[in-house]
Amino acid sequence: MILAVDVGNSTTTVGLFEGGGKLRFRAALETSRKKTRDQCAIDLLGVFRLYGADPAQVSGAILSSVVPPLTAIFTDAIARLMGKPPMVVGPGIKTGLNIKAEIHNQLGSDIVASAVAAIAAYPSPIVMVDLGTATSVSLMVGCVYEGCIIMPGLTLALEALSERAAALPPISLESPVPVELLGRTTEEAMRSGMLYGHAAMLEGVVDRIEAQVGQPVTVVATGGGAPRILAHCRRTIHYDADLVMKGLYLLHQKNDRKPRKG
């Protein structure tokens, strides 16, 4: 079995793959920059116990991290569980992507993993959207990663709106009734603005990319905020919750010097 860990700014995702690339489980942990190596190892061990999996059965691991202070901490935590450090997505790892030179060393490891998975599963050209703490929109044509657009994510934008506008209260995006386009209360208006506004922004950006490419594009989205936003989009957007995990598994297979069945 292969362990995949993606350390994001808000959430750390843990996935375990069985033979043939079947995802046995995907778990989400809160990302905390204050946790020690021992605490991270305990969290990982707890995930294995929760899903009835045995760390001793793991034959390899791969780590993606966009939080530099936690990269070494999770590397050591995984090594304590497995007896050896994980493969870390970064410079020197084989991706199969032709990444434009100007952004090669700046591209987030989670975006790299998602791009690898998207290219393997969807027809080109591909617009890949990651709706997390930040919203990123990337373009791949064949195996060439052309570049990306980065915007504030849904929750980040909502928090900034409440914090910087004194008359606007903190709200939840969850609603027991369908969200109407025109709100009749402050809370309804804010919720509509966040959801419809983000959906319109996303579709507008995709339309501009499509016009630049000069042909129809396949749009695939992932990330925790995707289900809320895609429900208000008009165009077809494929949702793949496991895109980063799948990409990490593929990267491990590409770089594992001793391929294993498990």
Secondary structure, DSSP 8 states (H G I E B T S, - for coil): -EEEEEE-SSEEEEEEE-GGG-EEEEEEEE--TT--HHHHHHHHHHHHHHTT--GGG--EEEEEES-HHHHHHHHHHHHHHHSS--EE-STT---S-EE-GGGTTTS-HHHHHHHHHHHHHS-SSEEEEEESSEEEEEEEETTEEEEEEEEE-HHHHHHHHHHH-TTS----S--SS---SS-SSHHHHHHHHHHHHHHHHHHHHHHHHHHHHTS--EEEEESTTHHHHHTT-SS--EE-TTHHHHHHHHHHHHH-SS----
